């Protein structure tokens, strides 16, 4: 996801340098995924990484952390669950609920970012490793905080001045809920105002 194209372009530098204390929050919304793949459910992250296109000096790094604040997973092809994720008011005979929603497994996981180029917060990725990766298995529908703890230092201020965007790379698994479910989700997607979002997503099903 391009933070700039998601409508936060004017907020990036202001938030990082201003009253937000070097923090920027963003969300991966259900409607964003459904606009590309309507009718999918059980969207669970494999990993999340960030690219931060900014000018860095020799031997300098990004010095930031990425924290997952919340996550939700639709566990079944259930329209009530979809409506809950969209936080839309439903008709009385179709009241949205979270019965089929799993929320916040292993909440508040965090990674440190250094290179700022498709940075997963890991030295290397070994798919033979039986341990979970950061954020693995949590819901792709999620909220995040990017924090620069030393945001007032000269190095960070100079980097912010050259920063044009922040790119979020999302890799996740999903299950196809079938044609009927897809058609119902498409109707709901059409009620959501279009947002100029660009997701960099690798979906594995």
Secondary structure, 3 states (H helix, E strand, C coil): CECHHHHHHHHHHHHHHCCCCCEEEEEECHHHHHHHCCCEEEEEEEEEEEECCCCCCCCCCCCEEEEEEEEEEECCCCHHHHHHHHCCCCCHHHCCCCCCEEECCCCCCEEEECCCCCECCCCCCCCCCCCCCCCCCCECEEEEEEECCCCCCHHHHHHHHHCCCCEEEEEEEEEECCHHHHHHHHHHHCCCCCCCCCCEEEEEC
